[in-house]
Amino acid sequence: MAECIELIESGRLVLIHCSAGIGRTGTLGATIEALRCARKNKALSMFEIVDNMRRSRLGCVQTLEQYSFVYHQLQKML
């Protein structure tokens, strides 16, 4: 995951996709964005991150388990 963040911050594009492109893809995208915000000491709001993602792709991060995954990854990596 750190490699994805470094690629994104260097201006490179990273493609992530699951079968529908919303649940698992949204979860990974939200995790990467939350970690980027945390690294930059920016205010961190999962609601805002997911809301912004849903403006481009309706339905991102579909379940409570997916939200929990994001929070668990943040705790592990910070």
PyMOL Python script that loads the backbone (N, CA, C, O; Angstrom):
from pymol import cmd

cmd.read_pdbstr("""\
ATOM      1  N   MET A   1       0.817  -1.179   0.000  1.00  0.00           N
ATOM      2  CA  MET A   1       0.000   0.000   0.000  1.00  0.00           C
ATOM      3  C   MET A   1       0.871   1.257   0.000  1.00  0.00           C
ATOM      4  O   MET A   1       0.528   2.254  -0.636  1.00  0.00           O
ATOM      5  N   ALA A   2       1.978   1.207   0.703  1.00  0.00           N
ATOM      6  CA  ALA A   2       2.879   2.359   0.726  1.00  0.00           C
ATOM      7  C   ALA A   2       3.377   2.693  -0.672  1.00  0.00           C
ATOM      8  O   ALA A   2       3.567   3.861  -1.012  1.00  0.00           O
ATOM      9  N   GLU A   3       3.588   1.653  -1.481  1.00  0.00           N
ATOM     10  CA  GLU A   3       4.047   1.876  -2.850  1.00  0.00           C
ATOM     11  C   GLU A   3       3.006   2.646  -3.659  1.00  0.00           C
ATOM     12  O   GLU A   3       3.353   3.522  -4.451  1.00  0.00           O
ATOM     13  N   CYS A   4       1.736   2.319  -3.457  1.00  0.00           N
ATOM     14  CA  CYS A   4       0.657   3.044  -4.148  1.00  0.00           C
ATOM     15  C   CYS A   4       0.662   4.517  -3.766  1.00  0.00           C
ATOM     16  O   CYS A   4       0.527   5.392  -4.621  1.00  0.00           O
ATOM     17  N   ILE A   5       0.818   4.778  -2.483  1.00  0.00           N
ATOM     18  CA  ILE A   5       0.822   6.166  -2.011  1.00  0.00           C
ATOM     19  C   ILE A   5       1.987   6.926  -2.629  1.00  0.00           C
ATOM     20  O   ILE A   5       1.823   8.059  -3.083  1.00  0.00           O
ATOM     21  N   GLU A   6       3.161   6.306  -2.648  1.00  0.00           N
ATOM     22  CA  GLU A   6       4.330   6.964  -3.233  1.00  0.00           C
ATOM     23  C   GLU A   6       4.137   7.236  -4.720  1.00  0.00           C
ATOM     24  O   GLU A   6       4.514   8.301  -5.209  1.00  0.00           O
ATOM     25  N   LEU A   7       3.555   6.290  -5.438  1.00  0.00           N
ATOM     26  CA  LEU A   7       3.289   6.494  -6.866  1.00  0.00           C
ATOM     27  C   LEU A   7       2.309   7.645  -7.081  1.00  0.00           C
ATOM     28  O   LEU A   7       2.523   8.495  -7.945  1.00  0.00           O
ATOM     29  N   ILE A   8       1.250   7.668  -6.304  1.00  0.00           N
ATOM     30  CA  ILE A   8       0.241   8.718  -6.437  1.00  0.00           C
ATOM     31  C   ILE A   8       0.841  10.080  -6.118  1.00  0.00           C
ATOM     32  O   ILE A   8       0.601  11.050  -6.837  1.00  0.00           O
ATOM     33  N   GLU A   9       1.618  10.156  -5.044  1.00  0.00           N
ATOM     34  CA  GLU A   9       2.215  11.435  -4.644  1.00  0.00           C
ATOM     35  C   GLU A   9       3.271  11.910  -5.636  1.00  0.00           C
ATOM     36  O   GLU A   9       3.578  13.101  -5.689  1.00  0.00           O
ATOM     37  N   SER A  10       3.828  10.994  -6.419  1.00  0.00           N
ATOM     38  CA  SER A  10       4.816  11.392  -7.428  1.00  0.00           C
ATOM     39  C   SER A  10       4.141  11.814  -8.732  1.00  0.00           C
ATOM     40  O   SER A  10       4.808  12.195  -9.694  1.00  0.00           O
ATOM     41  N   GLY A  11       2.801  11.743  -8.752  1.00  0.00           N
ATOM     42  CA  GLY A  11       2.068  12.159  -9.936  1.00  0.00           C
ATOM     43  C   GLY A  11       1.701  11.030 -10.880  1.00  0.00           C
ATOM     44  O   GLY A  11       1.091  11.266 -11.923  1.00  0.00           O
ATOM     45  N   ARG A  12       2.065   9.807 -10.527  1.00  0.00           N
ATOM     46  CA  ARG A  12       1.735   8.657 -11.371  1.00  0.00           C
ATOM     47  C   ARG A  12       0.308   8.209 -11.096  1.00  0.00           C
ATOM     48  O   ARG A  12      -0.230   8.452 -10.016  1.00  0.00           O
ATOM     49  N   LEU A  13      -0.289   7.566 -12.058  1.00  0.00           N
ATOM     50  CA  LEU A  13      -1.638   7.046 -11.913  1.00  0.00           C
ATOM     51  C   LEU A  13      -1.584   5.599 -11.455  1.00  0.00           C
ATOM     52  O   LEU A  13      -0.704   4.838 -11.860  1.00  0.00           O
ATOM     53  N   VAL A  14      -2.531   5.228 -10.607  1.00  0.00           N
ATOM     54  CA  VAL A  14      -2.629   3.863 -10.124  1.00  0.00           C
ATOM     55  C   VAL A  14      -4.057   3.397 -10.409  1.00  0.00           C
ATOM     56  O   VAL A  14      -5.016   4.087 -10.063  1.00  0.00           O
ATOM     57  N   LEU A  15      -4.197   2.254 -11.024  1.00  0.00           N
ATOM     58  CA  LEU A  15      -5.503   1.705 -11.338  1.00  0.00           C
ATOM     59  C   LEU A  15      -5.819   0.576 -10.373  1.00  0.00           C
ATOM     60  O   LEU A  15      -5.045  -0.370 -10.230  1.00  0.00           O
ATOM     61  N   ILE A  16      -6.963   0.686  -9.713  1.00  0.00           N
ATOM     62  CA  ILE A  16      -7.457  -0.399  -8.859  1.00  0.00           C
ATOM     63  C   ILE A  16      -8.878  -0.699  -9.296  1.00  0.00           C
ATOM     64  O   ILE A  16      -9.642   0.211  -9.618  1.00  0.00           O
ATOM     65  N   HIS A  17      -9.236  -1.986  -9.307  1.00  0.00           N
ATOM     66  CA  HIS A  17     -10.581  -2.341  -9.756  1.00  0.00           C
ATOM     67  C   HIS A  17     -10.947  -3.739  -9.312  1.00  0.00           C
ATOM     68  O   HIS A  17     -10.137  -4.662  -9.400  1.00  0.00           O
ATOM     69  N   CYS A  18     -12.184  -3.894  -8.829  1.00  0.00           N
ATOM     70  CA  CYS A  18     -12.731  -5.212  -8.539  1.00  0.00           C
ATOM     71  C   CYS A  18     -13.838  -5.463  -9.556  1.00  0.00           C
ATOM     72  O   CYS A  18     -13.972  -4.699 -10.512  1.00  0.00           O
ATOM     73  N   SER A  19     -14.620  -6.495  -9.377  1.00  0.00           N
ATOM     74  CA  SER A  19     -15.603  -6.839 -10.413  1.00  0.00           C
ATOM     75  C   SER A  19     -16.612  -5.723 -10.672  1.00  0.00           C
ATOM     76  O   SER A  19     -16.853  -5.382 -11.830  1.00  0.00           O
ATOM     77  N   ALA A  20     -17.206  -5.146  -9.632  1.00  0.00           N
ATOM     78  CA  ALA A  20     -18.173  -4.063  -9.833  1.00  0.00           C
ATOM     79  C   ALA A  20     -17.509  -2.687  -9.788  1.00  0.00           C
ATOM     80  O   ALA A  20     -18.055  -1.710 -10.300  1.00  0.00           O
ATOM     81  N   GLY A  21     -16.341  -2.619  -9.178  1.00  0.00           N
ATOM     82  CA  GLY A  21     -15.613  -1.356  -9.127  1.00  0.00           C
ATOM     83  C   GLY A  21     -16.085  -0.391  -8.071  1.00  0.00           C
ATOM     84  O   GLY A  21     -15.799   0.802  -8.161  1.00  0.00           O
ATOM     85  N   ILE A  22     -16.814  -0.878  -7.053  1.00  0.00           N
ATOM     86  CA  ILE A  22     -17.283   0.056  -6.022  1.00  0.00           C
ATOM     87  C   ILE A  22     -16.962  -0.401  -4.602  1.00  0.00           C
ATOM     88  O   ILE A  22     -16.408   0.384  -3.832  1.00  0.00           O
ATOM     89  N   GLY A  23     -17.280  -1.615  -4.232  1.00  0.00           N
ATOM     90  CA  GLY A  23     -17.087  -2.060  -2.855  1.00  0.00           C
ATOM     91  C   GLY A  23     -15.635  -2.200  -2.460  1.00  0.00           C
ATOM     92  O   GLY A  23     -15.108  -1.402  -1.684  1.00  0.00           O
ATOM     93  N   ARG A  24     -14.991  -3.222  -3.000  1.00  0.00           N
ATOM     94  CA  ARG A  24     -13.585  -3.468  -2.658  1.00  0.00           C
ATOM     95  C   ARG A  24     -12.675  -2.392  -3.217  1.00  0.00           C
ATOM     96  O   ARG A  24     -11.716  -1.981  -2.564  1.00  0.00           O
ATOM     97  N   THR A  25     -12.970  -1.939  -4.419  1.00  0.00           N
ATOM     98  CA  THR A  25     -12.170  -0.859  -5.011  1.00  0.00           C
ATOM     99  C   THR A  25     -12.289   0.409  -4.180  1.00  0.00           C
ATOM    100  O   THR A  25     -11.288   1.069  -3.900  1.00  0.00           O
ATOM    101  N   GLY A  26     -13.505   0.750  -3.789  1.00  0.00           N
ATOM    102  CA  GLY A  26     -13.726   1.936  -2.961  1.00  0.00           C
ATOM    103  C   GLY A  26     -13.042   1.819  -1.617  1.00  0.00           C
ATOM    104  O   GLY A  26     -12.510   2.799  -1.094  1.00  0.00           O
ATOM    105  N   THR A  27     -13.055   0.617  -1.055  1.00  0.00           N
ATOM    106  CA  THR A  27     -12.412   0.388   0.237  1.00  0.00           C
ATOM    107  C   THR A  27     -10.909   0.604   0.139  1.00  0.00           C
ATOM    108  O   THR A  27     -10.319   1.267   0.991  1.00  0.00           O
ATOM    109  N   LEU A  28     -10.298   0.056  -0.881  1.00  0.00           N
ATOM    110  CA  LEU A  28      -8.854   0.256  -1.065  1.00  0.00           C
ATOM    111  C   LEU A  28      -8.545   1.719  -1.352  1.00  0.00           C
ATOM    112  O   LEU A  28      -7.593   2.272  -0.801  1.00  0.00           O
ATOM    113  N   GLY A  29      -9.336   2.344  -2.205  1.00  0.00           N
ATOM    114  CA  GLY A  29      -9.128   3.764  -2.510  1.00  0.00           C
ATOM    115  C   GLY A  29      -9.280   4.637  -1.280  1.00  0.00           C
ATOM    116  O   GLY A  29      -8.491   5.560  -1.074  1.00  0.00           O
ATOM    117  N   ALA A  30     -10.283   4.360  -0.458  1.00  0.00           N
ATOM    118  CA  ALA A  30     -10.494   5.132   0.774  1.00  0.00           C
ATOM    119  C   ALA A  30      -9.329   4.929   1.741  1.00  0.00           C
ATOM    120  O   ALA A  30      -8.897   5.869   2.407  1.00  0.00           O
ATOM    121  N   THR A  31      -8.830   3.709   1.815  1.00  0.00           N
ATOM    122  CA  THR A  31      -7.695   3.422   2.695  1.00  0.00           C
ATOM    123  C   THR A  31      -6.463   4.196   2.241  1.00  0.00           C
ATOM    124  O   THR A  31      -5.773   4.802   3.061  1.00  0.00           O
ATOM    125  N   ILE A  32      -6.188   4.181   0.963  1.00  0.00           N
ATOM    126  CA  ILE A  32      -5.027   4.901   0.429  1.00  0.00           C
ATOM    127  C   ILE A  32      -5.175   6.400   0.686  1.00  0.00           C
ATOM    128  O   ILE A  32      -4.222   7.048   1.118  1.00  0.00           O
ATOM    129  N   GLU A  33      -6.348   6.952   0.426  1.00  0.00           N
ATOM    130  CA  GLU A  33      -6.561   8.390   0.633  1.00  0.00           C
ATOM    131  C   GLU A  33      -6.461   8.760   2.110  1.00  0.00           C
ATOM    132  O   GLU A  33      -5.887   9.795   2.448  1.00  0.00           O
ATOM    133  N   ALA A  34      -7.009   7.929   2.989  1.00  0.00           N
ATOM    134  CA  ALA A  34      -6.925   8.196   4.432  1.00  0.00           C
ATOM    135  C   ALA A  34      -5.461   8.180   4.886  1.00  0.00           C
ATOM    136  O   ALA A  34      -5.051   9.026   5.680  1.00  0.00           O
ATOM    137  N   LEU A  35      -4.689   7.238   4.394  1.00  0.00           N
ATOM    138  CA  LEU A  35      -3.264   7.175   4.750  1.00  0.00           C
ATOM    139  C   LEU A  35      -2.511   8.390   4.218  1.00  0.00           C
ATOM    140  O   LEU A  35      -1.631   8.925   4.892  1.00  0.00           O
ATOM    141  N   ARG A  36      -2.857   8.822   3.010  1.00  0.00           N
ATOM    142  CA  ARG A  36      -2.222  10.029   2.453  1.00  0.00           C
ATOM    143  C   ARG A  36      -2.526  11.242   3.332  1.00  0.00           C
ATOM    144  O   ARG A  36      -1.634  12.038   3.623  1.00  0.00           O
ATOM    145  N   CYS A  37      -3.774  11.383   3.751  1.00  0.00           N
ATOM    146  CA  CYS A  37      -4.154  12.504   4.617  1.00  0.00           C
ATOM    147  C   CYS A  37      -3.402  12.438   5.947  1.00  0.00           C
ATOM    148  O   CYS A  37      -2.910  13.450   6.446  1.00  0.00           O
ATOM    149  N   ALA A  38      -3.323  11.243   6.507  1.00  0.00           N
ATOM    150  CA  ALA A  38      -2.637  11.079   7.784  1.00  0.00           C
ATOM    151  C   ALA A  38      -1.151  11.415   7.664  1.00  0.00           C
ATOM    152  O   ALA A  38      -0.584  12.049   8.554  1.00  0.00           O
ATOM    153  N   ARG A  39      -0.523  10.993   6.570  1.00  0.00           N
ATOM    154  CA  ARG A  39       0.902  11.294   6.363  1.00  0.00           C
ATOM    155  C   ARG A  39       1.159  12.791   6.259  1.00  0.00           C
ATOM    156  O   ARG A  39       2.211  13.277   6.675  1.00  0.00           O
ATOM    157  N   LYS A  40       0.195  13.522   5.701  1.00  0.00           N
ATOM    158  CA  LYS A  40       0.354  14.968   5.528  1.00  0.00           C
ATOM    159  C   LYS A  40      -0.194  15.755   6.719  1.00  0.00           C
ATOM    160  O   LYS A  40      -0.245  16.985   6.688  1.00  0.00           O
ATOM    161  N   ASN A  41      -0.601  15.042   7.763  1.00  0.00           N
ATOM    162  CA  ASN A  41      -1.190  15.658   8.956  1.00  0.00           C
ATOM    163  C   ASN A  41      -2.408  16.511   8.622  1.00  0.00           C
ATOM    164  O   ASN A  41      -2.686  17.505   9.293  1.00  0.00           O
ATOM    165  N   LYS A  42      -3.131  16.110   7.575  1.00  0.00           N
ATOM    166  CA  LYS A  42      -4.368  16.790   7.215  1.00  0.00           C
ATOM    167  C   LYS A  42      -5.495  16.249   8.083  1.00  0.00           C
ATOM    168  O   LYS A  42      -5.416  15.133   8.595  1.00  0.00           O
ATOM    169  N   ALA A  43      -6.547  17.055   8.245  1.00  0.00           N
ATOM    170  CA  ALA A  43      -7.716  16.581   8.978  1.00  0.00           C
ATOM    171  C   ALA A  43      -8.243  15.321   8.302  1.00  0.00           C
ATOM    172  O   ALA A  43      -8.348  15.259   7.077  1.00  0.00           O
ATOM    173  N   LEU A  44      -8.564  14.343   9.094  1.00  0.00           N
ATOM    174  CA  LEU A  44      -8.954  13.049   8.566  1.00  0.00           C
ATOM    175  C   LEU A  44     -10.416  12.776   8.888  1.00  0.00           C
ATOM    176  O   LEU A  44     -10.783  12.635  10.054  1.00  0.00           O
ATOM    177  N   SER A  45     -11.243  12.701   7.866  1.00  0.00           N
ATOM    178  CA  SER A  45     -12.654  12.386   8.028  1.00  0.00           C
ATOM    179  C   SER A  45     -13.014  11.316   7.006  1.00  0.00           C
ATOM    180  O   SER A  45     -13.066  11.577   5.805  1.00  0.00           O
ATOM    181  N   MET A  46     -13.262  10.104   7.505  1.00  0.00           N
ATOM    182  CA  MET A  46     -13.629   9.031   6.589  1.00  0.00           C
ATOM    183  C   MET A  46     -14.923   9.366   5.862  1.00  0.00           C
ATOM    184  O   MET A  46     -15.082   9.023   4.690  1.00  0.00           O
ATOM    185  N   PHE A  47     -15.845  10.033   6.543  1.00  0.00           N
ATOM    186  CA  PHE A  47     -17.092  10.418   5.884  1.00  0.00           C
ATOM    187  C   PHE A  47     -16.798  11.292   4.666  1.00  0.00           C
ATOM    188  O   PHE A  47     -17.348  11.057   3.590  1.00  0.00           O
ATOM    189  N   GLU A  48     -15.942  12.290   4.825  1.00  0.00           N
ATOM    190  CA  GLU A  48     -15.616  13.179   3.709  1.00  0.00           C
ATOM    191  C   GLU A  48     -14.869  12.449   2.596  1.00  0.00           C
ATOM    192  O   GLU A  48     -15.127  12.681   1.414  1.00  0.00           O
ATOM    193  N   ILE A  49     -13.955  11.578   2.971  1.00  0.00           N
ATOM    194  CA  ILE A  49     -13.197  10.825   1.965  1.00  0.00           C
ATOM    195  C   ILE A  49     -14.148   9.977   1.126  1.00  0.00           C
ATOM    196  O   ILE A  49     -14.090  10.004  -0.103  1.00  0.00           O
ATOM    197  N   VAL A  50     -15.020   9.227   1.792  1.00  0.00           N
ATOM    198  CA  VAL A  50     -15.956   8.359   1.064  1.00  0.00           C
ATOM    199  C   VAL A  50     -16.966   9.201   0.290  1.00  0.00           C
ATOM    200  O   VAL A  50     -17.310   8.866  -0.843  1.00  0.00           O
ATOM    201  N   ASP A  51     -17.441  10.281   0.885  1.00  0.00           N
ATOM    202  CA  ASP A  51     -18.386  11.157   0.191  1.00  0.00           C
ATOM    203  C   ASP A  51     -17.769  11.708  -1.094  1.00  0.00           C
ATOM    204  O   ASP A  51     -18.426  11.728  -2.135  1.00  0.00           O
ATOM    205  N   ASN A  52     -16.523  12.152  -1.032  1.00  0.00           N
ATOM    206  CA  ASN A  52     -15.837  12.655  -2.235  1.00  0.00           C
ATOM    207  C   ASN A  52     -15.686  11.562  -3.288  1.00  0.00           C
ATOM    208  O   ASN A  52     -15.855  11.818  -4.480  1.00  0.00           O
ATOM    209  N   MET A  53     -15.369  10.353  -2.854  1.00  0.00           N
ATOM    210  CA  MET A  53     -15.229   9.251  -3.797  1.00  0.00           C
ATOM    211  C   MET A  53     -16.566   8.920  -4.452  1.00  0.00           C
ATOM    212  O   MET A  53     -16.623   8.607  -5.641  1.00  0.00           O
ATOM    213  N   ARG A  54     -17.639   8.991  -3.668  1.00  0.00           N
ATOM    214  CA  ARG A  54     -18.962   8.655  -4.194  1.00  0.00           C
ATOM    215  C   ARG A  54     -19.465   9.682  -5.209  1.00  0.00           C
ATOM    216  O   ARG A  54     -20.394   9.399  -5.966  1.00  0.00           O
ATOM    217  N   ARG A  55     -18.875  10.841  -5.230  1.00  0.00           N
ATOM    218  CA  ARG A  55     -19.244  11.823  -6.250  1.00  0.00           C
ATOM    219  C   ARG A  55     -18.788  11.364  -7.631  1.00  0.00           C
ATOM    220  O   ARG A  55     -19.398  11.712  -8.642  1.00  0.00           O
ATOM    221  N   SER A  56     -17.719  10.587  -7.666  1.00  0.00           N
ATOM    222  CA  SER A  56     -17.219  10.046  -8.932  1.00  0.00           C
ATOM    223  C   SER A  56     -17.735   8.641  -9.200  1.00  0.00           C
ATOM    224  O   SER A  56     -17.967   8.260 -10.347  1.00  0.00           O
ATOM    225  N   ARG A  57     -17.910   7.886  -8.139  1.00  0.00           N
ATOM    226  CA  ARG A  57     -18.311   6.485  -8.291  1.00  0.00           C
ATOM    227  C   ARG A  57     -19.311   6.133  -7.190  1.00  0.00           C
ATOM    228  O   ARG A  57     -18.920   5.794  -6.074  1.00  0.00           O
ATOM    229  N   LEU A  58     -20.588   6.215  -7.508  1.00  0.00           N
ATOM    230  CA  LEU A  58     -21.655   5.962  -6.557  1.00  0.00           C
ATOM    231  C   LEU A  58     -21.527   4.566  -5.952  1.00  0.00           C
ATOM    232  O   LEU A  58     -21.305   3.592  -6.671  1.00  0.00           O
ATOM    233  N   GLY A  59     -21.664   4.470  -4.645  1.00  0.00           N
ATOM    234  CA  GLY A  59     -21.650   3.173  -3.978  1.00  0.00           C
ATOM    235  C   GLY A  59     -20.322   2.737  -3.411  1.00  0.00           C
ATOM    236  O   GLY A  59     -20.219   1.643  -2.856  1.00  0.00           O
ATOM    237  N   CYS A  60     -19.290   3.575  -3.537  1.00  0.00           N
ATOM    238  CA  CYS A  60     -17.982   3.201  -2.987  1.00  0.00           C
ATOM    239  C   CYS A  60     -18.087   2.928  -1.496  1.00  0.00           C
ATOM    240  O   CYS A  60     -18.813   3.619  -0.781  1.00  0.00           O
ATOM    241  N   VAL A  61     -17.372   1.936  -1.037  1.00  0.00           N
ATOM    242  CA  VAL A  61     -17.364   1.482   0.353  1.00  0.00           C
ATOM    243  C   VAL A  61     -18.804   1.164   0.750  1.00  0.00           C
ATOM    244  O   VAL A  61     -19.529   2.023   1.250  1.00  0.00           O
ATOM    245  N   GLN A  62     -19.199  -0.075   0.520  1.00  0.00           N
ATOM    246  CA  GLN A  62     -20.601  -0.458   0.629  1.00  0.00           C
ATOM    247  C   GLN A  62     -21.055  -0.933   1.999  1.00  0.00           C
ATOM    248  O   GLN A  62     -22.220  -0.746   2.349  1.00  0.00           O
ATOM    249  N   THR A  63     -20.181  -1.536   2.779  1.00  0.00           N
ATOM    250  CA  THR A  63     -20.630  -2.197   4.003  1.00  0.00           C
ATOM    251  C   THR A  63     -19.877  -1.683   5.233  1.00  0.00           C
ATOM    252  O   THR A  63     -18.830  -1.046   5.125  1.00  0.00           O
ATOM    253  N   LEU A  64     -20.443  -1.980   6.396  1.00  0.00           N
ATOM    254  CA  LEU A  64     -19.795  -1.642   7.659  1.00  0.00           C
ATOM    255  C   LEU A  64     -18.444  -2.350   7.770  1.00  0.00           C
ATOM    256  O   LEU A  64     -17.488  -1.790   8.305  1.00  0.00           O
ATOM    257  N   GLU A  65     -18.371  -3.567   7.270  1.00  0.00           N
ATOM    258  CA  GLU A  65     -17.114  -4.316   7.309  1.00  0.00           C
ATOM    259  C   GLU A  65     -16.028  -3.617   6.493  1.00  0.00           C
ATOM    260  O   GLU A  65     -14.854  -3.641   6.862  1.00  0.00           O
ATOM    261  N   GLN A  66     -16.423  -2.998   5.387  1.00  0.00           N
ATOM    262  CA  GLN A  66     -15.444  -2.284   4.565  1.00  0.00           C
ATOM    263  C   GLN A  66     -14.959  -1.024   5.277  1.00  0.00           C
ATOM    264  O   GLN A  66     -13.770  -0.712   5.228  1.00  0.00           O
ATOM    265  N   TYR A  67     -15.861  -0.294   5.937  1.00  0.00           N
ATOM    266  CA  TYR A  67     -15.438   0.848   6.750  1.00  0.00           C
ATOM    267  C   TYR A  67     -14.494   0.374   7.853  1.00  0.00           C
ATOM    268  O   TYR A  67     -13.463   0.999   8.105  1.00  0.00           O
ATOM    269  N   SER A  68     -14.847  -0.726   8.506  1.00  0.00           N
ATOM    270  CA  SER A  68     -14.004  -1.269   9.583  1.00  0.00           C
ATOM    271  C   SER A  68     -12.622  -1.628   9.070  1.00  0.00           C
ATOM    272  O   SER A  68     -11.625  -1.404   9.755  1.00  0.00           O
ATOM    273  N   PHE A  69     -12.557  -2.184   7.868  1.00  0.00           N
ATOM    274  CA  PHE A  69     -11.273  -2.527   7.273  1.00  0.00           C
ATOM    275  C   PHE A  69     -10.392  -1.291   7.139  1.00  0.00           C
ATOM    276  O   PHE A  69      -9.207  -1.327   7.468  1.00  0.00           O
ATOM    277  N   VAL A  70     -10.973  -0.202   6.657  1.00  0.00           N
ATOM    278  CA  VAL A  70     -10.205   1.041   6.487  1.00  0.00           C
ATOM    279  C   VAL A  70      -9.652   1.499   7.828  1.00  0.00           C
ATOM    280  O   VAL A  70      -8.465   1.811   7.930  1.00  0.00           O
ATOM    281  N   TYR A  71     -10.493   1.544   8.858  1.00  0.00           N
ATOM    282  CA  TYR A  71     -10.039   1.980  10.180  1.00  0.00           C
ATOM    283  C   TYR A  71      -8.965   1.039  10.730  1.00  0.00           C
ATOM    284  O   TYR A  71      -7.996   1.494  11.338  1.00  0.00           O
ATOM    285  N   HIS A  72      -9.131  -0.262  10.521  1.00  0.00           N
ATOM    286  CA  HIS A  72      -8.148  -1.225  11.007  1.00  0.00           C
ATOM    287  C   HIS A  72      -6.800  -1.009  10.311  1.00  0.00           C
ATOM    288  O   HIS A  72      -5.753  -1.056  10.957  1.00  0.00           O
ATOM    289  N   GLN A  73      -6.824  -0.776   9.022  1.00  0.00           N
ATOM    290  CA  GLN A  73      -5.573  -0.535   8.291  1.00  0.00           C
ATOM    291  C   GLN A  73      -4.898   0.748   8.765  1.00  0.00           C
ATOM    292  O   GLN A  73      -3.674   0.805   8.880  1.00  0.00           O
ATOM    293  N   LEU A  74      -5.695   1.774   9.038  1.00  0.00           N
ATOM    294  CA  LEU A  74      -5.113   3.019   9.545  1.00  0.00           C
ATOM    295  C   LEU A  74      -4.412   2.783  10.874  1.00  0.00           C
ATOM    296  O   LEU A  74      -3.306   3.275  11.097  1.00  0.00           O
ATOM    297  N   GLN A  75      -5.063   2.025  11.760  1.00  0.00           N
ATOM    298  CA  GLN A  75      -4.455   1.744  13.062  1.00  0.00           C
ATOM    299  C   GLN A  75      -3.166   0.957  12.907  1.00  0.00           C
ATOM    300  O   GLN A  75      -2.197   1.206  13.623  1.00  0.00           O
ATOM    301  N   LYS A  76      -3.145   0.007  11.977  1.00  0.00           N
ATOM    302  CA  LYS A  76      -1.947  -0.809  11.760  1.00  0.00           C
ATOM    303  C   LYS A  76      -0.788   0.009  11.190  1.00  0.00           C
ATOM    304  O   LYS A  76       0.368  -0.212  11.550  1.00  0.00           O
ATOM    305  N   MET A  77      -1.098   0.941  10.310  1.00  0.00           N
ATOM    306  CA  MET A  77      -0.044   1.625   9.561  1.00  0.00           C
ATOM    307  C   MET A  77       0.401   2.947  10.177  1.00  0.00           C
ATOM    308  O   MET A  77       1.411   3.514   9.759  1.00  0.00           O
ATOM    309  N   LEU A  78      -0.332   3.439  11.157  1.00  0.00           N
ATOM    310  CA  LEU A  78       0.067   4.716  11.775  1.00  0.00           C
ATOM    311  C   LEU A  78       0.680   4.502  13.133  1.00  0.00           C
ATOM    312  O   LEU A  78       1.070   5.466  13.793  1.00  0.00           O
TER     313      LEU A  78
END
""", "prot")
cmd.dss("prot")
cmd.show_as("cartoon", "prot")
cmd.util.cbc("prot")
cmd.orient("prot")
